[in-house]
Amino acid sequence: MEEKPDAQLKTENESTRAREHLANERTLLAWIRTAIALMGLGFVVARFGLFLREISAIGGHSVQSGSSYSGPIGIVLVASGLVAVAISTFRFFQARDQIDKGHFEPEAFPEIAIVVVTLVAGAALIAYLALSGN
């Protein structure tokens, strides 16, 4: 096996390190997009309940009990988006330091957290739709 000169090895290491940092940045941006989607969905869900109450009031109908859950569900979704931003930012800097030190340790917690939040939000939305009669 042919040994590479020190200059070539250093260039390859710098190139690999740069790719790792860029991948870390792309991961952060993906988390930010996920957080924006969660917050947007939360806003829509919260405002949808308000919309239903306004339509019921205009039509002279009584407000269904299920529509009162949209506000809390929306708030939880928006808060989940904020938590996703905080966790992803923390993980970004943690991974950045690990890449600089040459010892990266993958973690599953952020991914598991977002899966759990998505499952809980989906179940809450199903319950909301079932209670509101839609």
TORTORNU-266193 format. One record per residue (C-alpha): x negated, y negated, z; residue number from 1; residue in three letters. Coordinates in nm, 2 decimals, decimal comma. Each point is the difference from the previous one (the first is absolute). Last residue first. Layout:
% TORTORNU-266193
X | Y | Z | num | residu
X | Y | Z | NUM | ALA
...
This chain:
% TORTORNU-266193
X | Y | Z | num | residu
6,62 | -1,61 | 1,13 | 134 | ASN
0,20 | 0,06 | 0,32 | 133 | GLY
-0,20 | -0,23 | 0,23 | 132 | SER
-0,09 | 0,29 | 0,23 | 131 | LEU
-0,14 | 0,22 | -0,27 | 130 | ALA
-0,20 | -0,29 | -0,16 | 129 | LEU
-0,15 | -0,09 | 0,34 | 128 | TYR
-0,08 | 0,37 | 0,08 | 127 | ALA
-0,17 | 0,04 | -0,34 | 126 | ILE
-0,19 | -0,33 | 0,06 | 125 | LEU
-0,11 | 0,12 | 0,35 | 124 | ALA
-0,12 | 0,33 | -0,15 | 123 | ALA
-0,20 | -0,18 | -0,26 | 122 | GLY
-0,15 | -0,24 | 0,25 | 121 | ALA
-0,10 | 0,29 | 0,23 | 120 | VAL
-0,16 | 0,19 | -0,30 | 119 | LEU
-0,18 | -0,31 | -0,12 | 118 | THR
-0,13 | -0,08 | 0,35 | 117 | VAL
-0,12 | 0,36 | 0,04 | 116 | VAL
-0,18 | -0,01 | -0,34 | 115 | VAL
-0,16 | -0,33 | 0,08 | 114 | ILE
-0,13 | 0,12 | 0,33 | 113 | ALA
-0,13 | 0,33 | -0,15 | 112 | ILE
-0,19 | -0,20 | -0,26 | 111 | GLU
-0,15 | -0,24 | 0,26 | 110 | PRO
-0,09 | 0,29 | 0,23 | 109 | PHE
-0,18 | 0,23 | -0,25 | 108 | ALA
-0,35 | -0,13 | 0,04 | 107 | GLU
-0,31 | 0,05 | -0,22 | 106 | PRO
-0,34 | -0,04 | 0,17 | 105 | GLU
-0,26 | -0,18 | -0,22 | 104 | PHE
-0,36 | 0,01 | 0,10 | 103 | HIS
-0,24 | -0,21 | -0,21 | 102 | GLY
-0,02 | -0,28 | 0,25 | 101 | LYS
0,14 | -0,25 | -0,26 | 100 | ASP
0,28 | 0,25 | -0,09 | 99 | ILE
0,09 | 0,03 | 0,37 | 98 | GLN
0,01 | -0,37 | 0,04 | 97 | ASP
0,23 | -0,04 | -0,30 | 96 | ARG
0,22 | 0,29 | 0,12 | 95 | ALA
0,06 | -0,17 | 0,33 | 94 | GLN
0,06 | -0,34 | -0,17 | 93 | PHE
0,26 | 0,16 | -0,23 | 92 | PHE
0,15 | 0,21 | 0,28 | 91 | ARG
0,07 | -0,32 | 0,21 | 90 | PHE
0,15 | -0,17 | -0,31 | 89 | THR
0,21 | 0,31 | -0,07 | 88 | SER
0,13 | 0,03 | 0,35 | 87 | ILE
0,10 | -0,37 | 0,02 | 86 | ALA
0,16 | -0,01 | -0,35 | 85 | VAL
0,19 | 0,33 | 0,08 | 84 | ALA
0,12 | -0,16 | 0,33 | 83 | VAL
0,13 | -0,30 | -0,18 | 82 | LEU
0,19 | 0,23 | -0,25 | 81 | GLY
0,14 | 0,20 | 0,29 | 80 | SER
0,12 | -0,33 | 0,15 | 79 | ALA
0,19 | -0,07 | -0,32 | 78 | VAL
0,15 | 0,35 | 0,00 | 77 | LEU
0,10 | -0,03 | 0,37 | 76 | VAL
0,16 | -0,34 | -0,06 | 75 | ILE
0,20 | 0,14 | -0,29 | 74 | GLY
0,12 | 0,30 | 0,20 | 73 | ILE
0,10 | -0,24 | 0,29 | 72 | PRO
0,19 | -0,23 | -0,24 | 71 | GLY
0,17 | 0,28 | -0,20 | 70 | SER
0,15 | 0,16 | 0,30 | 69 | TYR
0,29 | -0,24 | 0,03 | 68 | SER
0,13 | 0,13 | -0,34 | 67 | SER
0,10 | 0,33 | 0,15 | 66 | GLY
0,28 | -0,15 | 0,22 | 65 | SER
0,20 | -0,11 | -0,31 | 64 | GLN
0,10 | -0,36 | 0,00 | 63 | VAL
0,38 | -0,05 | -0,02 | 62 | SER
0,14 | -0,12 | -0,33 | 61 | HIS
0,11 | -0,35 | -0,08 | 60 | GLY
-0,17 | 0,00 | -0,34 | 59 | GLY
-0,23 | -0,29 | 0,09 | 58 | ILE
-0,09 | 0,17 | 0,34 | 57 | ALA
-0,07 | 0,33 | -0,17 | 56 | SER
-0,22 | -0,16 | -0,26 | 55 | ILE
-0,19 | -0,19 | 0,27 | 54 | GLU
-0,05 | 0,31 | 0,21 | 53 | ARG
-0,12 | 0,20 | -0,30 | 52 | LEU
-0,25 | -0,28 | -0,09 | 51 | PHE
-0,13 | 0,00 | 0,36 | 50 | LEU
-0,05 | 0,37 | -0,02 | 49 | GLY
-0,18 | -0,04 | -0,33 | 48 | PHE
-0,22 | -0,27 | 0,15 | 47 | ARG
-0,16 | 0,25 | 0,25 | 46 | ALA
-0,04 | 0,27 | -0,27 | 45 | VAL
-0,16 | -0,25 | -0,25 | 44 | VAL
-0,24 | -0,14 | 0,26 | 43 | PHE
-0,10 | 0,35 | 0,11 | 42 | GLY
-0,06 | 0,11 | -0,36 | 41 | LEU
-0,22 | -0,30 | -0,06 | 40 | GLY
-0,19 | 0,06 | 0,32 | 39 | MET
-0,06 | 0,37 | -0,09 | 38 | LEU
-0,10 | -0,09 | -0,36 | 37 | ALA
-0,24 | -0,27 | 0,13 | 36 | ILE
-0,15 | 0,26 | 0,23 | 35 | ALA
-0,05 | 0,25 | -0,28 | 34 | THR
-0,16 | -0,27 | -0,22 | 33 | ARG
-0,23 | -0,09 | 0,29 | 32 | ILE
-0,09 | 0,37 | 0,05 | 31 | TRP
-0,09 | 0,03 | -0,37 | 30 | ALA
-0,21 | -0,32 | 0,03 | 29 | LEU
-0,19 | 0,16 | 0,29 | 28 | LEU
-0,06 | 0,31 | -0,20 | 27 | THR
-0,13 | -0,20 | -0,29 | 26 | ARG
-0,24 | -0,18 | 0,24 | 25 | GLU
-0,13 | 0,34 | 0,13 | 24 | ASN
-0,05 | 0,12 | -0,36 | 23 | ALA
-0,20 | -0,32 | -0,07 | 22 | LEU
-0,22 | 0,07 | 0,30 | 21 | HIS
-0,05 | 0,36 | -0,10 | 20 | GLU
-0,09 | -0,11 | -0,36 | 19 | ARG
-0,25 | -0,25 | 0,14 | 18 | ALA
-0,16 | 0,27 | 0,22 | 17 | ARG
-0,04 | 0,23 | -0,30 | 16 | THR
-0,16 | -0,27 | -0,20 | 15 | SER
-0,23 | -0,09 | 0,28 | 14 | GLU
-0,10 | 0,36 | 0,04 | 13 | ASN
-0,06 | 0,04 | -0,37 | 12 | GLU
-0,22 | -0,32 | -0,01 | 11 | THR
-0,20 | 0,12 | 0,30 | 10 | LYS
-0,06 | 0,34 | -0,17 | 9 | LEU
-0,12 | -0,17 | -0,32 | 8 | GLN
-0,24 | -0,23 | 0,20 | 7 | ALA
-0,13 | 0,29 | 0,20 | 6 | ASP
-0,09 | 0,21 | -0,30 | 5 | PRO
0,21 | 0,31 | -0,06 | 4 | LYS
-0,14 | 0,34 | 0,07 | 3 | GLU
0,03 | 0,26 | -0,27 | 2 | GLU
0,13 | 0,34 | 0,10 | 1 | MET
